[in-house]
Amino acid sequence: MNTSHQTGGFRPTTGFDQPDFVALRPDTGDEHVLRLYCMPPAGMSASFFHAFTSHLPDAVSVHGLQLPGRGRATGTPVHTDPRHLGQLLADRIRHDDSGHPYAVFGHSVGALIAYETVTCLVRQGHRPPTLLALSAMAAPHHPDFAAKAPNVLLGGRKGLEELFGRLPDHAGHGPDALISAWIPMLADLLLALQFRPHQGPPLDTQFALYGGEEDPVISPEALAGWNDISSQPATPRFFPGDHTYLLDNVEALSSRLTTDIVTSLRGWACPADDPGSPSGECSLGNLRGRTRS
């Protein structure tokens, strides 16, 4: 989908029919401390996270997941196999690994994709992210999402919008536009329903859990259920709003995410070619400093 010289070297072009990460804010050379991979909710493209880039520190490069079937890739076949998708994304992250720390953030169905990607990375023997941030989604073993999914499927447009938020305006401009908007949403819903309970030891990476105070789909208990598969449990943080709360809390969520990233980097040793701090740890000063306006 894009060809770029990343910090980790040259990466070949990826076709529209393959998942890829779009650099919403590219790596910034000497200022770059951490790469943040963002997985959007069902039916959405990488641009879903563009608003967050101006509220995150300059030292964080932001890369949004672009899946087939949406954005410029509308009309291409969609992915419905969670394990296969997780393996593809894990391969992309491994290929781009520069030795610097990285974090993974996913909202709604994107949280399940983020989880599966990290699970595949661990299964492949690759180092996990310093932070796995999961938003507005139940853990795979919790019944909340699966129990409410049939109402979404039977509720038509109203049911979909309750879970995923308002459909794009162009979706109301005729049957073809509506179908184009629905296909990736329904595919991602099918993807989410095929996740299986976690197998193996708990994930040994710091978790962050975020949710909406009035979410009609994911209960606080369901969100907290992620701690069952983590060796570093987290206290869920809630923001005003429903399942799409983050769209109305961009600045507040970005601030919380930055705090959790900083915490996850404590004790992180820089790559050999990075001077870091006198103690050998990567400097966190850039993360605490000014963000772009």
WOCOR-V323365 format. One line per field, one symbol per residue. ss: DSSP state (~ for helix, > for strand, _ for the rest). phi: phi as a letter, one per 40 degrees, with the letter a starting at -180 (. if undefined). psi: psi as a letter, one per 20 degrees, with the letter a starting at -180 (. if undefined). Layout:
ss=???
phi=???
psi=???
This chain:
ss=___>>>__>>>________>>>>>>___~~~__>>>>>>______~~~~~~~~~__>__>>>>>>>____~~~________~~~~~~~~~~~~~~~____>>>>>>>_~~~~~~~~~~~~~~~_______>>>>>________~~~~~~~~~~~_~~~~~~~~~____~~~~__~~~~~~~~~~~~~~~~~~~_________>__>>>>>>>_______~~~~~~~~~~>______>>>_____~~~~_~~~~~~~~~~~~~~~____>___________>___~~~~__>__
phi=.abaccdchcbccbcdcbcabcccacdbgcccbabbcbbccdgcbdcdccccccbcddcccbbccbcdgagccdgcdccbbccccdcccccccccccbgccabbbbbfdcccccccccdcccccgcccccabbbbfaccdcccdcccccdcccccgcccccccbgccddcccchdcccccccdcccccccdccccbdcbgcdccacbbbbaccbccbbcdccccccccbbcbcbccbbbdhbcbdccbbdccccccccdccdccccgcccdccbcfcdcgccccdcccccbcb
psi=hqpqnrhjappqpprhjqqrppnhorqkchipgqpopporrpirahihjhhhhiiqqhioppoqpoqqjrcijpiqprpjohggghgghhhggghjoiirqqqppqpchhhhggghghghgghijqqrqhpoppplqqqhipigghhighhghijbgggghhgirpqqhiijkrgghgghhhghghghggghijqqqpqarqpmqpqppqrphkpigorhhggihhihkqimqqpppqqpabhkhhhjkggghhggggghggghipippqrhjphbrhiiqppighhibqrq.
